[in-house]
Amino acid sequence: MKRLTWILVLPLAAVAVIFAVMNRTPVALDLWPLPWRIEAAAFLILLGSLAVGILVGLLLALLTGGARRRRSRRYVQANERQAIEIRELRRQLAEAKRAATRNAAASSLPAPRLATVPAPLGAGEPPARPVIVNDRP
C-alpha cells in the first residue's frame, strides 16, 4: 500500500512543482462584489482555489454523512447488545442441559419406552404409530 501511495504521490507532486515553476507570473484577481483585489502568482491562486474547494467538499461530506454515521453507530451498538444476549442465553441453555442430565441420572425412575399398540389393519391403512407407555407406579 505504501508503494502504491508513493507511485501516485510522486508524479502528482512533480506535476505540481512543474506547474508552479511555469506559472510564476503575477495575476490580479478581482473579487467582484467585494472591494478586494488579490495579486499573486498564477499557481498560488489556482492551487489555493483547489485547496479551498477540497476543504468545502470535505465539510459538506461531513455534514451530510452525519445521519448515516449515527445510524451505523446505533446498528453496531445493537449488534453488540444482541451478541451479549446470545452468549448469555447459550450459557443458560448449557447450564439447563447440565442440570437436566444430572437430574435424569439421579432419578431412579426408568425412562419411558416406546411400544406399538396393535390395531386392526384395514385395506390400505398404515401400521399403528408408536405410543409412549408409562410404567411408573
A tleap script that builds the chain and sets N, CA, C and O, in Angstrom:
source leaprc.protein.ff14SB
mol = sequence {
  NMET LYS ARG LEU THR TRP ILE LEU VAL LEU
  PRO LEU ALA ALA VAL ALA VAL ILE PHE ALA
  VAL MET ASN ARG THR PRO VAL ALA LEU ASP
  LEU TRP PRO LEU PRO TRP ARG ILE GLU ALA
  ALA ALA PHE LEU ILE LEU LEU GLY SER LEU
  ALA VAL GLY ILE LEU VAL GLY LEU LEU LEU
  ALA LEU LEU THR GLY GLY ALA ARG ARG ARG
  ARG SER ARG ARG TYR VAL GLN ALA ASN GLU
  ARG GLN ALA ILE GLU ILE ARG GLU LEU ARG
  ARG GLN LEU ALA GLU ALA LYS ARG ALA ALA
  THR ARG ASN ALA ALA ALA SER SER LEU PRO
  ALA PRO ARG LEU ALA THR VAL PRO ALA PRO
  LEU GLY ALA GLY GLU PRO PRO ALA ARG PRO
  VAL ILE VAL ASN ASP ARG CPRO
}
set mol.1.N position { 0.835 -1.192 0.000 }
set mol.1.CA position { 0.000 0.000 0.000 }
set mol.1.C position { 0.874 1.248 0.000 }
set mol.1.O position { 0.546 2.239 -0.652 }
set mol.2.N position { 1.991 1.201 0.733 }
set mol.2.CA position { 2.878 2.361 0.757 }
set mol.2.C position { 3.483 2.623 -0.613 }
set mol.2.O position { 3.658 3.771 -1.024 }
set mol.3.N position { 3.799 1.540 -1.312 }
set mol.3.CA position { 4.374 1.715 -2.657 }
set mol.3.C position { 3.360 2.344 -3.597 }
set mol.3.O position { 3.702 3.216 -4.396 }
set mol.4.N position { 2.116 1.902 -3.502 }
set mol.4.CA position { 1.078 2.471 -4.354 }
set mol.4.C position { 0.893 3.955 -4.049 }
set mol.4.O position { 0.689 4.761 -4.957 }
set mol.5.N position { 0.965 4.308 -2.770 }
set mol.5.CA position { 0.847 5.723 -2.399 }
set mol.5.C position { 1.979 6.531 -3.022 }
set mol.5.O position { 1.752 7.601 -3.586 }
set mol.6.N position { 3.191 6.015 -2.916 }
set mol.6.CA position { 4.331 6.742 -3.487 }
set mol.6.C position { 4.246 6.798 -5.003 }
set mol.6.O position { 4.628 7.796 -5.614 }
set mol.7.N position { 3.743 5.724 -5.616 }
set mol.7.CA position { 3.608 5.709 -7.079 }
set mol.7.C position { 2.620 6.787 -7.529 }
set mol.7.O position { 2.786 7.367 -8.602 }
set mol.8.N position { 1.610 7.054 -6.733 }
set mol.8.CA position { 0.638 8.088 -7.094 }
set mol.8.C position { 1.074 9.489 -6.674 }
set mol.8.O position { 0.860 10.452 -7.410 }
set mol.9.N position { 1.687 9.609 -5.489 }
set mol.9.CA position { 2.015 10.925 -4.943 }
set mol.9.C position { 3.193 11.573 -5.672 }
set mol.9.O position { 3.150 12.766 -5.972 }
set mol.10.N position { 4.226 10.815 -5.954 }
set mol.10.CA position { 5.414 11.400 -6.585 }
set mol.10.C position { 5.120 12.032 -7.951 }
set mol.10.O position { 5.563 13.155 -8.190 }
set mol.11.N position { 4.405 11.376 -8.845 }
set mol.11.CA position { 4.103 12.049 -10.119 }
set mol.11.C position { 3.216 13.287 -9.942 }
set mol.11.O position { 3.406 14.290 -10.631 }
set mol.12.N position { 2.250 13.218 -9.022 }
set mol.12.CA position { 1.396 14.397 -8.795 }
set mol.12.C position { 2.202 15.553 -8.217 }
set mol.12.O position { 1.990 16.706 -8.592 }
set mol.13.N position { 3.114 15.256 -7.316 }
set mol.13.CA position { 3.960 16.306 -6.746 }
set mol.13.C position { 4.857 16.903 -7.826 }
set mol.13.O position { 5.071 18.115 -7.858 }
set mol.14.N position { 5.379 16.060 -8.708 }
set mol.14.CA position { 6.223 16.557 -9.795 }
set mol.14.C position { 5.425 17.466 -10.720 }
set mol.14.O position { 5.916 18.514 -11.141 }
set mol.15.N position { 4.206 17.072 -11.033 }
set mol.15.CA position { 3.357 17.910 -11.891 }
set mol.15.C position { 3.057 19.243 -11.208 }
set mol.15.O position { 3.070 20.283 -11.865 }
set mol.16.N position { 2.789 19.230 -9.905 }
set mol.16.CA position { 2.510 20.470 -9.169 }
set mol.16.C position { 3.722 21.388 -9.160 }
set mol.16.O position { 3.579 22.601 -9.314 }
set mol.17.N position { 4.911 20.826 -8.981 }
set mol.17.CA position { 6.136 21.658 -8.982 }
set mol.17.C position { 6.380 22.246 -10.367 }
set mol.17.O position { 6.708 23.426 -10.492 }
set mol.18.N position { 6.223 21.440 -11.394 }
set mol.18.CA position { 6.412 21.949 -12.760 }
set mol.18.C position { 5.389 23.038 -13.062 }
set mol.18.O position { 5.727 24.058 -13.662 }
set mol.19.N position { 4.144 22.827 -12.649 }
set mol.19.CA position { 3.098 23.834 -12.855 }
set mol.19.C position { 3.454 25.132 -12.129 }
set mol.19.O position { 3.277 26.218 -12.681 }
set mol.20.N position { 3.953 25.025 -10.898 }
set mol.20.CA position { 4.298 26.219 -10.130 }
set mol.20.C position { 5.460 26.974 -10.775 }
set mol.20.O position { 5.450 28.204 -10.828 }
set mol.21.N position { 6.450 26.247 -11.261 }
set mol.21.CA position { 7.607 26.902 -11.900 }
set mol.21.C position { 7.189 27.575 -13.196 }
set mol.21.O position { 7.680 28.660 -13.508 }
set mol.22.N position { 6.308 26.966 -13.948 }
set mol.22.CA position { 5.907 27.513 -15.244 }
set mol.22.C position { 4.914 28.669 -15.120 }
set mol.22.O position { 4.773 29.435 -16.073 }
set mol.23.N position { 4.225 28.830 -13.997 }
set mol.23.CA position { 3.188 29.856 -13.851 }
set mol.23.C position { 3.500 30.780 -12.675 }
set mol.23.O position { 2.709 30.898 -11.739 }
set mol.24.N position { 4.667 31.435 -12.735 }
set mol.24.CA position { 5.060 32.336 -11.657 }
set mol.24.C position { 4.641 33.781 -11.914 }
set mol.24.O position { 4.833 34.630 -11.044 }
set mol.25.N position { 4.095 34.076 -13.037 }
set mol.25.CA position { 3.741 35.465 -13.353 }
set mol.25.C position { 2.624 35.938 -12.435 }
set mol.25.O position { 1.701 35.180 -12.132 }
set mol.26.N position { 2.703 37.178 -11.994 }
set mol.26.CA position { 1.651 37.693 -11.107 }
set mol.26.C position { 0.338 37.880 -11.865 }
set mol.26.O position { 0.308 38.284 -13.027 }
set mol.27.N position { -0.738 37.568 -11.157 }
set mol.27.CA position { -2.080 37.689 -11.718 }
set mol.27.C position { -2.915 38.468 -10.716 }
set mol.27.O position { -2.807 38.256 -9.508 }
set mol.28.N position { -3.756 39.380 -11.229 }
set mol.28.CA position { -4.661 40.141 -10.372 }
set mol.28.C position { -6.027 39.469 -10.405 }
set mol.28.O position { -6.574 39.191 -11.472 }
set mol.29.N position { -6.560 39.217 -9.232 }
set mol.29.CA position { -7.867 38.563 -9.116 }
set mol.29.C position { -8.802 39.516 -8.398 }
set mol.29.O position { -8.595 39.842 -7.229 }
set mol.30.N position { -9.848 39.968 -9.113 }
set mol.30.CA position { -10.842 40.869 -8.529 }
set mol.30.C position { -12.009 40.033 -8.009 }
set mol.30.O position { -12.590 39.232 -8.741 }
set mol.31.N position { -12.339 40.230 -6.749 }
set mol.31.CA position { -13.497 39.571 -6.160 }
set mol.31.C position { -14.654 40.556 -6.295 }
set mol.31.O position { -14.869 41.395 -5.420 }
set mol.32.N position { -15.387 40.451 -7.381 }
set mol.32.CA position { -16.290 41.486 -7.853 }
set mol.32.C position { -17.246 42.083 -6.815 }
set mol.32.O position { -17.207 43.300 -6.631 }
set mol.33.N position { -18.094 41.326 -6.131 }
set mol.33.CA position { -19.000 42.062 -5.252 }
set mol.33.C position { -18.270 42.660 -4.055 }
set mol.33.O position { -18.775 43.583 -3.415 }
set mol.34.N position { -17.121 42.153 -3.760 }
set mol.34.CA position { -16.344 42.672 -2.638 }
set mol.34.C position { -15.294 43.653 -3.148 }
set mol.34.O position { -14.888 43.576 -4.308 }
set mol.35.N position { -14.853 44.565 -2.303 }
set mol.35.CA position { -13.881 45.567 -2.773 }
set mol.35.C position { -12.440 45.045 -2.743 }
set mol.35.O position { -11.513 45.853 -2.794 }
set mol.36.N position { -12.220 43.774 -2.667 }
set mol.36.CA position { -10.865 43.249 -2.545 }
set mol.36.C position { -10.294 42.868 -3.910 }
set mol.36.O position { -11.003 42.494 -4.844 }
set mol.37.N position { -8.980 42.986 -3.965 }
set mol.37.CA position { -8.250 42.587 -5.166 }
set mol.37.C position { -7.024 41.812 -4.700 }
set mol.37.O position { -6.260 42.289 -3.861 }
set mol.38.N position { -6.846 40.636 -5.239 }
set mol.38.CA position { -5.726 39.787 -4.844 }
set mol.38.C position { -4.732 39.729 -5.995 }
set mol.38.O position { -5.098 39.425 -7.130 }
set mol.39.N position { -3.469 40.025 -5.690 }
set mol.39.CA position { -2.396 39.881 -6.681 }
set mol.39.C position { -1.431 38.828 -6.157 }
set mol.39.O position { -0.805 38.991 -5.109 }
set mol.40.N position { -1.330 37.750 -6.914 }
set mol.40.CA position { -0.437 36.669 -6.531 }
set mol.40.C position { -0.023 35.910 -7.782 }
set mol.40.O position { -0.537 36.152 -8.874 }
set mol.41.N position { 0.903 35.000 -7.606 }
set mol.41.CA position { 1.324 34.179 -8.738 }
set mol.41.C position { 0.148 33.296 -9.176 }
set mol.41.O position { -0.702 32.919 -8.369 }
set mol.42.N position { 0.124 32.986 -10.445 }
set mol.42.CA position { -0.994 32.219 -11.007 }
set mol.42.C position { -1.115 30.852 -10.339 }
set mol.42.O position { -2.222 30.391 -10.062 }
set mol.43.N position { 0.009 30.210 -10.081 }
set mol.43.CA position { -0.067 28.883 -9.466 }
set mol.43.C position { -0.606 28.950 -8.047 }
set mol.43.O position { -1.284 28.022 -7.606 }
set mol.44.N position { -0.318 30.041 -7.311 }
set mol.44.CA position { -0.850 30.183 -5.951 }
set mol.44.C position { -2.372 30.338 -5.967 }
set mol.44.O position { -3.078 29.751 -5.147 }
set mol.45.N position { -2.853 31.124 -6.898 }
set mol.45.CA position { -4.302 31.331 -6.987 }
set mol.45.C position { -5.001 30.026 -7.380 }
set mol.45.O position { -6.025 29.667 -6.799 }
set mol.46.N position { -4.444 29.320 -8.369 }
set mol.46.CA position { -5.065 28.090 -8.822 }
set mol.46.C position { -4.997 26.997 -7.748 }
set mol.46.O position { -6.004 26.350 -7.463 }
set mol.47.N position { -3.833 26.791 -7.161 }
set mol.47.CA position { -3.706 25.756 -6.135 }
set mol.47.C position { -4.473 26.145 -4.862 }
set mol.47.O position { -5.000 25.278 -4.165 }
set mol.48.N position { -4.532 27.443 -4.563 }
set mol.48.CA position { -5.313 27.893 -3.408 }
set mol.48.C position { -6.795 27.649 -3.608 }
set mol.48.O position { -7.483 27.204 -2.689 }
set mol.49.N position { -7.295 27.938 -4.808 }
set mol.49.CA position { -8.711 27.679 -5.068 }
set mol.49.C position { -8.999 26.173 -5.048 }
set mol.49.O position { -10.078 25.758 -4.624 }
set mol.50.N position { -8.046 25.357 -5.501 }
set mol.50.CA position { -8.202 23.909 -5.425 }
set mol.50.C position { -8.279 23.452 -3.965 }
set mol.50.O position { -9.113 22.616 -3.618 }
set mol.51.N position { -7.412 24.000 -3.114 }
set mol.51.CA position { -7.418 23.644 -1.688 }
set mol.51.C position { -8.726 24.069 -1.024 }
set mol.51.O position { -9.281 23.322 -0.218 }
set mol.52.N position { -9.221 25.257 -1.352 }
set mol.52.CA position { -10.488 25.725 -0.780 }
set mol.52.C position { -11.631 24.814 -1.240 }
set mol.52.O position { -12.506 24.478 -0.443 }
set mol.53.N position { -11.631 24.419 -2.493 }
set mol.53.CA position { -12.666 23.511 -2.998 }
set mol.53.C position { -12.640 22.162 -2.297 }
set mol.53.O position { -13.688 21.597 -1.985 }
set mol.54.N position { -11.444 21.650 -2.051 }
set mol.54.CA position { -11.333 20.373 -1.336 }
set mol.54.C position { -11.860 20.515 0.085 }
set mol.54.O position { -12.579 19.638 0.565 }
set mol.55.N position { -11.517 21.598 0.762 }
set mol.55.CA position { -11.990 21.811 2.131 }
set mol.55.C position { -13.509 21.957 2.191 }
set mol.55.O position { -14.150 21.419 3.093 }
set mol.56.N position { -14.081 22.679 1.239 }
set mol.56.CA position { -15.543 22.833 1.203 }
set mol.56.C position { -16.207 21.478 0.950 }
set mol.56.O position { -17.221 21.157 1.570 }
set mol.57.N position { -15.640 20.689 0.046 }
set mol.57.CA position { -16.179 19.360 -0.227 }
set mol.57.C position { -16.107 18.449 0.996 }
set mol.57.O position { -17.056 17.719 1.283 }
set mol.58.N position { -14.989 18.488 1.714 }
set mol.58.CA position { -14.864 17.690 2.935 }
set mol.58.C position { -15.876 18.118 3.985 }
set mol.58.O position { -16.479 17.276 4.651 }
set mol.59.N position { -16.063 19.416 4.133 }
set mol.59.CA position { -17.030 19.924 5.104 }
set mol.59.C position { -18.442 19.471 4.755 }
set mol.59.O position { -19.192 19.044 5.633 }
set mol.60.N position { -18.805 19.562 3.489 }
set mol.60.CA position { -20.136 19.107 3.073 }
set mol.60.C position { -20.307 17.607 3.269 }
set mol.60.O position { -21.381 17.155 3.667 }
set mol.61.N position { -19.264 16.829 2.997 }
set mol.61.CA position { -19.345 15.380 3.197 }
set mol.61.C position { -19.532 15.065 4.678 }
set mol.61.O position { -20.299 14.167 5.025 }
set mol.62.N position { -18.846 15.785 5.544 }
set mol.62.CA position { -19.004 15.558 6.975 }
set mol.62.C position { -20.410 15.907 7.445 }
set mol.62.O position { -21.001 15.185 8.249 }
set mol.63.N position { -20.937 17.007 6.944 }
set mol.63.CA position { -22.264 17.445 7.376 }
set mol.63.C position { -23.369 16.520 6.871 }
set mol.63.O position { -24.300 16.209 7.613 }
set mol.64.N position { -23.276 16.082 5.626 }
set mol.64.CA position { -24.346 15.251 5.069 }
set mol.64.C position { -24.228 13.790 5.490 }
set mol.64.O position { -25.225 13.069 5.461 }
set mol.65.N position { -23.051 13.338 5.876 }
set mol.65.CA position { -22.875 11.943 6.274 }
set mol.65.C position { -23.137 11.707 7.747 }
set mol.65.O position { -23.026 10.569 8.201 }
set mol.66.N position { -23.480 12.728 8.513 }
set mol.66.CA position { -23.679 12.591 9.952 }
set mol.66.C position { -24.812 11.639 10.303 }
set mol.66.O position { -24.669 10.818 11.209 }
set mol.67.N position { -25.922 11.737 9.607 }
set mol.67.CA position { -27.072 10.871 9.898 }
set mol.67.C position { -26.724 9.412 9.609 }
set mol.67.O position { -27.098 8.521 10.372 }
set mol.68.N position { -26.017 9.170 8.525 }
set mol.68.CA position { -25.631 7.805 8.175 }
set mol.68.C position { -24.658 7.236 9.218 }
set mol.68.O position { -24.762 6.067 9.591 }
set mol.69.N position { -23.728 8.052 9.679 }
set mol.69.CA position { -22.784 7.585 10.700 }
set mol.69.C position { -23.495 7.303 12.019 }
set mol.69.O position { -23.170 6.329 12.698 }
set mol.70.N position { -24.463 8.145 12.393 }
set mol.70.CA position { -25.238 7.903 13.624 }
set mol.70.C position { -26.015 6.599 13.524 }
set mol.70.O position { -26.027 5.801 14.462 }
set mol.71.N position { -26.666 6.385 12.379 }
set mol.71.CA position { -27.442 5.164 12.179 }
set mol.71.C position { -26.522 3.941 12.233 }
set mol.71.O position { -26.869 2.931 12.844 }
set mol.72.N position { -25.380 4.027 11.611 }
set mol.72.CA position { -24.422 2.929 11.633 }
set mol.72.C position { -23.934 2.660 13.049 }
set mol.72.O position { -23.788 1.503 13.443 }
set mol.73.N position { -23.684 3.706 13.814 }
set mol.73.CA position { -23.240 3.550 15.198 }
set mol.73.C position { -24.324 2.862 16.029 }
set mol.73.O position { -24.015 2.009 16.861 }
set mol.74.N position { -25.597 3.226 15.810 }
set mol.74.CA position { -26.694 2.577 16.529 }
set mol.74.C position { -26.781 1.097 16.175 }
set mol.74.O position { -27.009 0.265 17.053 }
set mol.75.N position { -26.602 0.759 14.893 }
set mol.75.CA position { -26.639 -0.643 14.470 }
set mol.75.C position { -25.513 -1.443 15.123 }
set mol.75.O position { -25.721 -2.575 15.559 }
set mol.76.N position { -24.329 -0.854 15.186 }
set mol.76.CA position { -23.199 -1.549 15.808 }
set mol.76.C position { -23.484 -1.786 17.287 }
set mol.76.O position { -23.210 -2.871 17.800 }
set mol.77.N position { -24.027 -0.793 17.974 }
set mol.77.CA position { -24.342 -0.961 19.392 }
set mol.77.C position { -25.422 -2.015 19.595 }
set mol.77.O position { -25.337 -2.815 20.528 }
set mol.78.N position { -26.433 -2.026 18.737 }
set mol.78.CA position { -27.492 -3.040 18.845 }
set mol.78.C position { -26.923 -4.432 18.599 }
set mol.78.O position { -27.300 -5.383 19.284 }
set mol.79.N position { -26.024 -4.562 17.632 }
set mol.79.CA position { -25.399 -5.860 17.367 }
set mol.79.C position { -24.585 -6.330 18.562 }
set mol.79.O position { -24.598 -7.514 18.898 }
set mol.80.N position { -23.879 -5.413 19.202 }
set mol.80.CA position { -23.089 -5.793 20.378 }
set mol.80.C position { -23.998 -6.246 21.518 }
set mol.80.O position { -23.707 -7.232 22.196 }
set mol.81.N position { -25.111 -5.517 21.729 }
set mol.81.CA position { -26.051 -5.926 22.780 }
set mol.81.C position { -26.636 -7.301 22.484 }
set mol.81.O position { -26.760 -8.130 23.386 }
set mol.82.N position { -26.995 -7.547 21.231 }
set mol.82.CA position { -27.578 -8.836 20.872 }
set mol.82.C position { -26.553 -9.966 20.980 }
set mol.82.O position { -26.909 -11.086 21.347 }
set mol.83.N position { -25.297 -9.688 20.668 }
set mol.83.CA position { -24.261 -10.714 20.819 }
set mol.83.C position { -24.084 -11.080 22.287 }
set mol.83.O position { -23.908 -12.253 22.617 }
set mol.84.N position { -24.129 -10.090 23.165 }
set mol.84.CA position { -24.029 -10.359 24.601 }
set mol.84.C position { -25.229 -11.181 25.060 }
set mol.84.O position { -25.079 -12.121 25.840 }
set mol.85.N position { -26.412 -10.831 24.581 }
set mol.85.CA position { -27.620 -11.572 24.955 }
set mol.85.C position { -27.553 -13.019 24.455 }
set mol.85.O position { -27.952 -13.941 25.166 }
set mol.86.N position { -27.055 -13.216 23.246 }
set mol.86.CA position { -26.936 -14.573 22.697 }
set mol.86.C position { -25.957 -15.391 23.525 }
set mol.86.O position { -26.222 -16.556 23.822 }
set mol.87.N position { -24.821 -14.793 23.903 }
set mol.87.CA position { -23.867 -15.522 24.746 }
set mol.87.C position { -24.496 -15.913 26.083 }
set mol.87.O position { -24.301 -17.027 26.568 }
set mol.88.N position { -25.251 -14.986 26.672 }
set mol.88.CA position { -25.896 -15.267 27.966 }
set mol.88.C position { -26.943 -16.374 27.822 }
set mol.88.O position { -27.023 -17.255 28.678 }
set mol.89.N position { -27.736 -16.344 26.769 }
set mol.89.CA position { -28.744 -17.380 26.552 }
set mol.89.C position { -28.102 -18.736 26.293 }
set mol.89.O position { -28.604 -19.757 26.762 }
set mol.90.N position { -26.996 -18.756 25.550 }
set mol.90.CA position { -26.295 -20.024 25.318 }
set mol.90.C position { -25.736 -20.579 26.630 }
set mol.90.O position { -25.777 -21.786 26.870 }
set mol.91.N position { -25.216 -19.690 27.472 }
set mol.91.CA position { -24.702 -20.129 28.771 }
set mol.91.C position { -25.836 -20.715 29.614 }
set mol.91.O position { -25.674 -21.764 30.237 }
set mol.92.N position { -26.990 -20.031 29.628 }
set mol.92.CA position { -28.133 -20.535 30.388 }
set mol.92.C position { -28.617 -21.873 29.840 }
set mol.92.O position { -28.986 -22.760 30.610 }
set mol.93.N position { -28.619 -22.025 28.528 }
set mol.93.CA position { -29.045 -23.288 27.917 }
set mol.93.C position { -28.093 -24.416 28.296 }
set mol.93.O position { -28.535 -25.522 28.606 }
set mol.94.N position { -26.806 -24.147 28.273 }
set mol.94.CA position { -25.829 -25.172 28.652 }
set mol.94.C position { -26.014 -25.561 30.113 }
set mol.94.O position { -25.937 -26.742 30.449 }
set mol.95.N position { -26.257 -24.588 30.986 }
set mol.95.CA position { -26.497 -24.895 32.401 }
set mol.95.C position { -27.772 -25.714 32.568 }
set mol.95.O position { -27.800 -26.651 33.366 }
set mol.96.N position { -28.807 -25.382 31.840 }
set mol.96.CA position { -30.068 -26.135 31.933 }
set mol.96.C position { -29.874 -27.571 31.450 }
set mol.96.O position { -30.429 -28.498 32.041 }
set mol.97.N position { -29.101 -27.768 30.394 }
set mol.97.CA position { -28.846 -29.119 29.900 }
set mol.97.C position { -28.049 -29.918 30.928 }
set mol.97.O position { -28.340 -31.090 31.168 }
set mol.98.N position { -27.038 -29.283 31.538 }
set mol.98.CA position { -26.262 -29.980 32.566 }
set mol.98.C position { -27.152 -30.366 33.743 }
set mol.98.O position { -27.055 -31.477 34.265 }
set mol.99.N position { -28.020 -29.442 34.157 }
set mol.99.CA position { -28.927 -29.733 35.271 }
set mol.99.C position { -29.891 -30.857 34.906 }
set mol.99.O position { -30.186 -31.706 35.747 }
set mol.100.N position { -30.384 -30.880 33.678 }
set mol.100.CA position { -31.315 -31.918 33.250 }
set mol.100.C position { -30.625 -33.278 33.231 }
set mol.100.O position { -31.219 -34.276 33.639 }
set mol.101.N position { -29.390 -33.330 32.766 }
set mol.101.CA position { -28.693 -34.619 32.750 }
set mol.101.C position { -28.372 -35.082 34.164 }
set mol.101.O position { -28.423 -36.278 34.448 }
set mol.102.N position { -28.041 -34.146 35.059 }
set mol.102.CA position { -27.809 -34.513 36.459 }
set mol.102.C position { -29.090 -35.051 37.093 }
set mol.102.O position { -29.059 -36.051 37.811 }
set mol.103.N position { -30.214 -34.388 36.829 }
set mol.103.CA position { -31.496 -34.825 37.382 }
set mol.103.C position { -31.920 -36.173 36.812 }
set mol.103.O position { -32.467 -37.002 37.538 }
set mol.104.N position { -31.678 -36.404 35.537 }
set mol.104.CA position { -32.057 -37.674 34.917 }
set mol.104.C position { -31.191 -38.802 35.468 }
set mol.104.O position { -31.677 -39.915 35.670 }
set mol.105.N position { -29.916 -38.525 35.711 }
set mol.105.CA position { -29.029 -39.551 36.251 }
set mol.105.C position { -29.378 -39.851 37.705 }
set mol.105.O position { -29.276 -40.995 38.146 }
set mol.106.N position { -29.787 -38.836 38.444 }
set mol.106.CA position { -30.116 -39.025 39.858 }
set mol.106.C position { -31.479 -39.681 40.031 }
set mol.106.O position { -31.746 -40.271 41.078 }
set mol.107.N position { -32.322 -39.593 39.051 }
set mol.107.CA position { -33.670 -40.145 39.145 }
set mol.107.C position { -33.618 -41.667 39.040 }
set mol.107.O position { -32.882 -42.211 38.216 }
set mol.108.N position { -34.390 -42.344 39.864 }
set mol.108.CA position { -34.423 -43.804 39.828 }
set mol.108.C position { -35.538 -44.317 38.932 }
set mol.108.O position { -35.687 -45.526 38.757 }
set mol.109.N position { -36.307 -43.426 38.376 }
set mol.109.CA position { -37.418 -43.836 37.528 }
set mol.109.C position { -36.895 -44.236 36.158 }
set mol.109.O position { -35.998 -43.582 35.627 }
set mol.110.N position { -37.437 -45.291 35.580 }
set mol.110.CA position { -36.981 -45.667 34.244 }
set mol.110.C position { -37.512 -44.674 33.205 }
set mol.110.O position { -38.553 -44.043 33.387 }
set mol.111.N position { -36.772 -44.566 32.133 }
set mol.111.CA position { -37.184 -43.675 31.049 }
set mol.111.C position { -38.389 -44.276 30.348 }
set mol.111.O position { -38.511 -45.500 30.294 }
set mol.112.N position { -39.280 -43.461 29.810 }
set mol.112.CA position { -40.435 -44.019 29.101 }
set mol.112.C position { -39.980 -44.812 27.886 }
set mol.112.O position { -38.999 -44.454 27.234 }
set mol.113.N position { -40.700 -45.901 27.582 }
set mol.113.CA position { -40.328 -46.716 26.445 }
set mol.113.C position { -41.414 -46.614 25.387 }
set mol.113.O position { -42.568 -46.308 25.687 }
set mol.114.N position { -41.039 -46.868 24.186 }
set mol.114.CA position { -41.971 -46.812 23.072 }
set mol.114.C position { -42.529 -48.199 22.809 }
set mol.114.O position { -41.792 -49.185 22.816 }
set mol.115.N position { -43.798 -48.269 22.584 }
set mol.115.CA position { -44.426 -49.535 22.223 }
set mol.115.C position { -45.465 -49.256 21.165 }
set mol.115.O position { -45.964 -48.136 21.057 }
set mol.116.N position { -45.785 -50.238 20.404 }
set mol.116.CA position { -46.830 -50.061 19.399 }
set mol.116.C position { -48.094 -50.729 19.888 }
set mol.116.O position { -48.066 -51.827 20.445 }
set mol.117.N position { -49.163 -50.070 19.678 }
set mol.117.CA position { -50.456 -50.622 20.069 }
set mol.117.C position { -51.027 -51.298 18.834 }
set mol.117.O position { -51.237 -50.652 17.807 }
set mol.118.N position { -51.281 -52.603 18.933 }
set mol.118.CA position { -51.815 -53.269 17.750 }
set mol.118.C position { -53.211 -52.755 17.434 }
set mol.118.O position { -54.034 -52.550 18.326 }
set mol.119.N position { -53.447 -52.560 16.211 }
set mol.119.CA position { -54.756 -52.114 15.755 }
set mol.119.C position { -55.118 -52.935 14.534 }
set mol.119.O position { -54.245 -53.371 13.783 }
set mol.120.N position { -56.389 -53.137 14.344 }
set mol.120.CA position { -56.776 -53.904 13.160 }
set mol.120.C position { -56.426 -53.118 11.909 }
set mol.120.O position { -56.676 -51.916 11.817 }
set mol.121.N position { -55.858 -53.802 10.975 }
set mol.121.CA position { -55.476 -53.161 9.724 }
set mol.121.C position { -56.554 -53.398 8.689 }
set mol.121.O position { -56.957 -54.529 8.416 }
set mol.122.N position { -56.992 -52.323 8.140 }
set mol.122.CA position { -57.955 -52.430 7.060 }
set mol.122.C position { -57.209 -52.342 5.740 }
set mol.122.O position { -55.979 -52.320 5.713 }
set mol.123.N position { -57.929 -52.294 4.687 }
set mol.123.CA position { -57.312 -52.221 3.379 }
set mol.123.C position { -56.672 -50.846 3.194 }
set mol.123.O position { -57.361 -49.829 3.262 }
set mol.124.N position { -55.372 -50.809 2.963 }
set mol.124.CA position { -54.672 -49.562 2.675 }
set mol.124.C position { -54.391 -48.699 3.876 }
set mol.124.O position { -53.989 -47.549 3.701 }
set mol.125.N position { -54.581 -49.191 5.100 }
set mol.125.CA position { -54.303 -48.384 6.287 }
set mol.125.C position { -52.836 -48.525 6.670 }
set mol.125.O position { -52.261 -49.602 6.513 }
set mol.126.N position { -52.238 -47.481 7.157 }
set mol.126.CA position { -50.836 -47.579 7.582 }
set mol.126.C position { -50.755 -48.317 8.907 }
set mol.126.O position { -51.763 -48.424 9.606 }
set mol.127.N position { -49.574 -48.834 9.278 }
set mol.127.CA position { -49.435 -49.506 10.563 }
set mol.127.C position { -49.596 -48.510 11.702 }
set mol.127.O position { -49.539 -47.297 11.497 }
set mol.128.N position { -49.799 -49.042 12.910 }
set mol.128.CA position { -50.037 -48.202 14.091 }
set mol.128.C position { -48.797 -47.365 14.400 }
set mol.128.O position { -47.669 -47.769 14.121 }
set mol.129.N position { -49.034 -46.191 14.982 }
set mol.129.CA position { -47.949 -45.293 15.364 }
set mol.129.C position { -47.424 -45.671 16.737 }
set mol.129.O position { -48.161 -46.261 17.527 }
set mol.130.N position { -46.143 -45.344 17.054 }
set mol.130.CA position { -45.619 -45.624 18.383 }
set mol.130.C position { -46.364 -44.812 19.425 }
set mol.130.O position { -46.755 -43.672 19.176 }
set mol.131.N position { -46.557 -45.404 20.592 }
set mol.131.CA position { -47.251 -44.750 21.690 }
set mol.131.C position { -46.353 -44.837 22.905 }
set mol.131.O position { -45.728 -45.874 23.132 }
set mol.132.N position { -46.270 -43.764 23.701 }
set mol.132.CA position { -45.470 -43.768 24.920 }
set mol.132.C position { -46.242 -44.517 25.997 }
set mol.132.O position { -47.395 -44.204 26.294 }
set mol.133.N position { -45.579 -45.512 26.572 }
set mol.133.CA position { -46.207 -46.313 27.629 }
set mol.133.C position { -45.564 -45.889 28.938 }
set mol.133.O position { -44.339 -45.849 29.050 }
set mol.134.N position { -46.376 -45.579 29.910 }
set mol.134.CA position { -45.876 -45.138 31.214 }
set mol.134.C position { -45.935 -46.312 32.173 }
set mol.134.O position { -47.014 -46.768 32.550 }
set mol.135.N position { -44.745 -46.804 32.570 }
set mol.135.CA position { -44.684 -47.935 33.505 }
set mol.135.C position { -44.480 -47.461 34.941 }
set mol.135.O position { -44.249 -48.287 35.824 }
set mol.136.N position { -44.555 -46.202 35.190 }
set mol.136.CA position { -44.286 -45.672 36.524 }
set mol.136.C position { -45.489 -45.933 37.424 }
set mol.136.O position { -46.636 -45.842 36.987 }
set mol.137.N position { -45.207 -46.264 38.708 }
set mol.137.CA position { -46.326 -46.507 39.643 }
set mol.137.C position { -47.051 -45.242 40.029 }
set mol.137.O position { -48.007 -45.289 40.803 }
savepdb mol mol.pdb
quit
